[in-house]
Amino acid sequence: MLTTLITAAVAIVATLLGSVVSGRFQERAAERAVRATHDATLRREQLRAVTELACAVSTHRTAIWKRGDAVLQHAGDERIDELRTRGHDTRALVAHPLTALRVLIEDQGVRAAADRMIALTYEMHGAWSSRDGLTSARLTAVAAHDAFVDIAGRYVRSPV
């Protein structure tokens, strides 16, 4: 009878210990799943910020180009004013994704590439003295845009 009681006690202790260990494994698995979901969501948001910023800057660059071209072709004041307004509108579109990028991505390389892309795009305003100057400024801004996309892409694809 004592043997039966000891066997039963050992079985109960083993069952309880197994439940505790199993519960801990399940808890850790759930924590890993939550962390993986969080990381995937963060990567999606980072990619969205990068994409929206790159597109907004590209749209603004096009607006600057059109206005500079109109100035060089001595277009009428009405057309230049229309393009100026369009440029203000597209420049405003840069603020939201830039803010999102700064909140979501702490990497200084990505931030520096974004700042350079934006600065070189804005510098196109100073290149309206000649077609060659405007073209050169545009090509420099496009190269900075491509560099930003490459750097940000590597960051977003890198393991967490």
C-alpha positions as CSV (number, residue, x, y, z in Angstrom):
1,M,0.0,0.0,0.0
2,L,2.8,2.4,0.8
3,T,4.3,1.6,-2.6
4,T,1.1,2.6,-4.2
5,L,0.9,5.8,-2.3
6,I,4.5,6.7,-3.2
7,T,3.8,5.9,-6.8
8,A,0.6,8.0,-6.8
9,A,2.5,10.9,-5.1
10,V,5.3,10.7,-7.7
11,A,2.8,10.6,-10.5
12,I,0.9,13.6,-9.1
13,V,4.2,15.6,-8.7
14,A,5.3,14.6,-12.1
15,T,2.0,15.6,-13.6
16,L,2.1,19.0,-11.9
17,L,5.7,19.6,-12.9
18,G,4.9,18.6,-16.5
19,S,2.0,21.1,-16.5
20,V,4.2,23.9,-15.2
21,V,6.9,23.2,-17.8
22,S,4.4,22.8,-20.6
23,G,2.7,26.1,-19.5
24,R,6.0,27.9,-19.6
25,F,6.8,26.6,-23.0
26,Q,3.4,27.7,-24.3
27,E,4.0,31.1,-22.7
28,R,7.3,31.5,-24.4
29,A,5.9,30.4,-27.7
30,A,3.1,33.0,-27.4
31,E,5.7,35.7,-26.5
32,R,7.7,34.8,-29.6
33,A,4.6,34.9,-31.8
34,V,3.7,38.4,-30.4
35,R,7.3,39.6,-30.9
36,A,7.3,38.2,-34.5
37,T,4.0,39.9,-35.3
38,H,5.2,43.2,-33.8
39,D,8.5,43.0,-35.8
40,A,6.5,42.2,-39.1
41,T,4.2,45.1,-38.4
42,L,7.1,47.5,-37.7
43,R,8.8,46.4,-41.0
44,R,5.6,47.0,-42.9
45,E,5.3,50.5,-41.4
46,Q,8.9,51.3,-42.1
47,L,8.6,50.1,-45.7
48,R,5.4,52.3,-46.1
49,A,7.3,55.3,-44.7
50,V,10.2,54.8,-47.0
51,T,8.0,54.3,-50.0
52,E,5.8,57.2,-49.3
53,L,8.7,59.5,-48.7
54,A,10.5,58.4,-51.9
55,C,7.3,58.9,-53.9
56,A,6.5,62.3,-52.3
57,V,10.1,63.6,-53.0
58,S,9.9,62.3,-56.6
59,T,6.6,64.1,-57.1
60,H,8.1,67.3,-55.6
61,R,11.2,67.0,-57.8
62,T,8.9,66.8,-60.9
63,A,7.1,69.9,-59.8
64,I,10.3,71.8,-59.3
65,W,11.5,70.7,-62.7
66,K,8.3,71.9,-64.4
67,R,8.5,75.2,-62.7
68,G,12.1,75.7,-63.5
69,D,11.4,74.7,-67.1
70,A,8.6,77.2,-67.3
71,V,10.9,79.9,-65.9
72,L,13.6,79.1,-68.5
73,Q,11.0,79.2,-71.3
74,H,9.7,82.5,-70.0
75,A,6.2,81.2,-69.5
76,G,3.6,83.6,-68.4
77,D,3.2,84.7,-64.8
78,E,-0.1,82.8,-64.5
79,R,1.6,79.5,-65.5
80,I,4.5,80.1,-63.1
81,D,2.2,81.0,-60.3
82,E,0.2,77.8,-61.0
83,L,3.4,75.8,-60.9
84,R,4.6,77.6,-57.7
85,T,1.3,76.6,-56.0
86,R,1.7,73.0,-57.2
87,G,5.3,73.0,-55.8
88,H,4.1,74.2,-52.4
89,D,1.5,71.4,-52.4
90,T,4.0,68.7,-53.3
91,R,6.5,70.0,-50.8
92,A,3.9,69.8,-48.1
93,L,3.4,66.1,-49.0
94,V,7.0,65.3,-47.9
95,A,6.4,66.2,-44.3
96,H,4.1,63.3,-43.3
97,P,6.3,60.4,-44.6
98,L,9.4,62.1,-43.4
99,T,7.9,62.3,-39.9
100,A,6.9,58.7,-40.0
101,L,10.4,57.7,-41.2
102,R,12.0,59.6,-38.3
103,V,9.6,57.9,-35.8
104,L,10.0,54.4,-37.2
105,I,13.6,54.3,-38.2
106,E,16.5,55.3,-35.9
107,D,19.3,54.2,-38.2
108,Q,21.4,57.3,-38.9
109,G,22.4,56.1,-42.4
110,V,18.8,55.9,-43.5
111,R,18.1,59.3,-42.0
112,A,21.1,60.9,-43.5
113,A,20.2,59.5,-46.9
114,A,16.7,60.9,-46.6
115,D,18.0,64.3,-45.6
116,R,20.4,64.4,-48.5
117,M,17.7,63.3,-51.0
118,I,15.4,66.1,-49.7
119,A,18.1,68.7,-49.6
120,L,19.3,68.0,-53.1
121,T,15.7,68.1,-54.4
122,Y,15.1,71.5,-52.8
123,E,18.4,72.7,-54.2
124,M,17.0,72.4,-57.7
125,H,15.3,75.8,-57.0
126,G,18.7,77.4,-57.3
127,A,19.5,75.9,-60.6
128,W,17.0,77.8,-62.8
129,S,19.6,79.9,-64.5
130,S,20.2,77.5,-67.3
131,R,18.8,74.2,-68.8
132,D,22.1,72.5,-68.1
133,G,22.1,73.7,-64.5
134,L,18.6,72.5,-64.0
135,T,19.3,69.1,-65.7
136,S,22.4,68.6,-63.6
137,A,20.6,69.4,-60.3
138,R,17.8,67.1,-61.3
139,L,20.2,64.2,-62.1
140,T,22.0,64.8,-58.7
141,A,18.7,64.7,-56.9
142,V,17.6,61.5,-58.7
143,A,20.9,59.9,-57.8
144,A,20.4,60.9,-54.1
145,H,16.8,59.5,-54.4
146,D,18.1,56.1,-55.7
147,A,20.8,56.0,-53.0
148,F,18.1,56.6,-50.3
149,V,16.0,53.8,-51.7
150,D,19.0,51.4,-51.8
151,I,20.1,52.3,-48.2
152,A,16.6,52.2,-46.8
153,G,15.8,48.9,-48.6
154,R,18.8,47.2,-47.1
155,Y,17.8,48.5,-43.7
156,V,14.2,47.3,-44.0
157,R,15.3,43.9,-45.4
158,S,17.9,43.3,-42.6
159,P,17.1,40.9,-39.9
160,V,15.7,42.4,-36.7
